[in-house]
Amino acid sequence: MGYYVRAFCTQGQPPPLRPVLAFSAERGLRLALDPEVSRPALDDGNWEQVGIVYKDNKAPILLEVSRDDGDDESLMREEIREFIEFLEDAPNKKNRRRVEKMLRNTRFIVAAQLLTSDIDEDGYAALGHVLTYFVDNNGAMIQADGEGFYEGEKIIVELD
């Protein structure tokens, strides 16, 4: 079964993948692109979907980027509207307003799909490095399905 974690990025544009992979390598975990998933140039930020391999014989972490193409009916804007609706019943109004503001300022979303039956501690560490890259470089806030929105390691708005 798939589990999604998203980085709602408020700054810049989707980066090329080389610096994302280098960021993880600097932290001791070498990642690679899965050749079976579309293989963009490592120095091109126009990728749409990639597989991140963190260990042999494990399913890759699938990353997909949704961009704000300026169309109010875009898939990214639709997803943001859905998350704003999810927030309507969330407690902690101050944090909820912060998350809503961040959602409205989102420029692109990176969604990571994990196969929960296959991922291990190294996979979660790999995902952590990738997400931290977007937090540090693109002003991202992290959302995990069935959990909520995070600021650092702390959940600030819970969602079912």
C-alpha positions as CSV (number, residue, x, y, z in Angstrom):
1,M,0.0,0.0,0.0
2,G,1.2,3.5,-0.8
3,Y,1.8,6.2,1.8
4,Y,2.3,9.9,0.7
5,V,4.4,12.6,2.2
6,R,4.4,16.0,0.6
7,A,6.7,19.0,0.6
8,F,4.7,22.2,-0.1
9,C,7.4,24.5,-1.4
10,T,6.9,28.3,-1.2
11,Q,10.2,29.5,-2.7
12,G,12.0,29.0,-6.0
13,Q,11.3,26.4,-8.7
14,P,11.8,22.6,-8.6
15,P,15.5,22.1,-8.4
16,P,17.6,19.8,-10.6
17,L,18.1,16.4,-8.9
18,R,21.9,16.5,-8.6
19,P,21.9,18.9,-5.6
20,V,19.1,16.9,-3.9
21,L,21.2,13.7,-4.3
22,A,24.4,15.5,-3.2
23,F,22.6,16.8,-0.1
24,S,21.8,13.3,1.0
25,A,25.4,12.0,0.2
26,E,26.8,14.8,2.3
27,R,24.8,13.3,5.2
28,G,26.1,9.8,4.6
29,L,23.4,8.3,2.4
30,R,24.1,7.9,-1.3
31,L,20.9,7.9,-3.4
32,A,20.5,7.2,-7.1
33,L,17.8,7.6,-9.7
34,D,15.9,4.5,-10.7
35,P,16.5,3.9,-14.4
36,E,13.1,2.2,-14.7
37,V,11.3,5.4,-13.9
38,S,11.6,8.4,-16.2
39,R,15.3,9.5,-16.0
40,P,15.7,13.2,-16.4
41,A,19.0,14.9,-16.7
42,L,20.5,15.5,-13.2
43,D,21.0,19.1,-13.9
44,D,17.5,19.9,-15.3
45,G,14.8,21.1,-13.0
46,N,12.0,20.2,-15.5
47,W,11.5,16.7,-14.1
48,E,8.0,15.4,-13.3
49,Q,8.5,12.0,-11.8
50,V,11.5,10.1,-10.6
51,G,12.3,7.0,-8.5
52,I,14.9,7.4,-5.8
53,V,16.9,4.3,-5.0
54,Y,18.2,4.1,-1.5
55,K,19.1,0.4,-1.3
56,D,19.3,-2.6,-3.7
57,N,16.3,-4.9,-3.6
58,K,14.0,-2.3,-2.2
59,A,11.3,-0.4,-4.1
60,P,12.3,3.2,-4.9
61,I,10.8,6.2,-3.3
62,L,8.7,7.8,-6.1
63,L,8.8,11.5,-6.3
64,E,6.4,13.6,-8.4
65,V,6.4,17.3,-8.7
66,S,3.3,19.5,-9.3
67,R,3.9,23.0,-10.5
68,D,1.9,26.2,-10.3
69,D,1.4,26.8,-14.0
70,G,-0.6,30.0,-13.4
71,D,-3.9,28.2,-14.1
72,D,-6.3,28.3,-11.2
73,E,-7.7,24.9,-12.4
74,S,-4.2,23.2,-12.4
75,L,-3.8,20.0,-10.5
76,M,-1.6,21.7,-8.0
77,R,-4.1,24.4,-7.2
78,E,-6.9,21.7,-6.9
79,E,-4.7,19.8,-4.4
80,I,-4.2,22.9,-2.4
81,R,-7.9,23.7,-2.3
82,E,-8.5,20.1,-1.0
83,F,-6.0,20.6,1.8
84,I,-7.5,23.9,2.8
85,E,-10.8,22.1,3.0
86,F,-9.3,19.4,5.2
87,L,-8.0,22.1,7.5
88,E,-11.5,23.6,8.2
89,D,-12.1,21.1,11.1
90,A,-8.5,21.2,12.4
91,P,-8.0,22.5,15.9
92,N,-5.3,25.1,16.9
93,K,-6.5,28.0,14.9
94,K,-3.1,29.9,15.0
95,N,-1.2,27.0,13.5
96,R,-4.0,26.2,11.1
97,R,-3.9,29.8,9.8
98,R,-0.1,29.5,9.3
99,V,-0.6,26.3,7.3
100,E,-3.3,27.9,5.2
101,K,-1.1,30.8,4.4
102,M,1.7,28.5,3.4
103,L,-0.6,26.5,1.2
104,R,-1.8,29.7,-0.5
105,N,1.8,30.7,-1.2
106,T,2.9,27.3,-2.5
107,R,4.8,27.4,-5.8
108,F,5.2,23.7,-6.3
109,I,4.6,20.4,-4.4
110,V,6.9,17.4,-4.3
111,A,4.9,14.3,-3.4
112,A,6.8,11.2,-2.2
113,Q,5.1,7.8,-2.5
114,L,6.4,5.1,-0.2
115,L,5.5,1.5,-0.5
116,T,4.9,0.8,3.2
117,S,5.2,-3.0,2.8
118,D,8.8,-2.6,1.5
119,I,10.4,0.5,3.0
120,D,12.9,0.2,5.9
121,E,14.8,2.5,8.2
122,D,17.2,3.5,5.4
123,G,14.3,4.4,3.2
124,Y,12.8,6.7,5.9
125,A,16.3,8.2,6.3
126,A,16.5,8.8,2.6
127,L,13.1,10.4,2.5
128,G,14.1,12.6,5.4
129,H,17.2,13.8,3.6
130,V,15.2,14.6,0.4
131,L,12.5,16.4,2.4
132,T,15.0,18.4,4.4
133,Y,16.5,19.6,1.2
134,F,13.2,21.1,0.2
135,V,12.6,22.6,3.6
136,D,16.1,24.2,3.6
137,N,16.2,25.3,0.0
138,N,12.6,25.9,-1.0
139,G,10.8,27.0,2.2
140,A,8.8,23.8,2.3
141,M,6.4,22.6,5.0
142,I,5.9,18.8,5.2
143,Q,2.6,17.0,5.3
144,A,2.2,13.3,5.9
145,D,-1.0,11.4,5.1
146,G,-2.9,10.3,8.2
147,E,-0.7,12.6,10.4
148,G,-0.8,16.2,9.4
149,F,1.6,19.2,8.8
150,Y,5.0,19.3,10.3
151,E,7.4,22.1,11.3
152,G,10.7,20.3,11.7
153,E,10.0,17.1,13.7
154,K,6.9,18.6,15.4
155,I,3.4,18.1,14.1
156,I,1.7,21.5,14.2
157,V,-1.7,20.6,12.6
158,E,-3.1,17.1,12.8
159,L,-5.2,15.7,10.0
160,D,-6.9,12.4,9.7
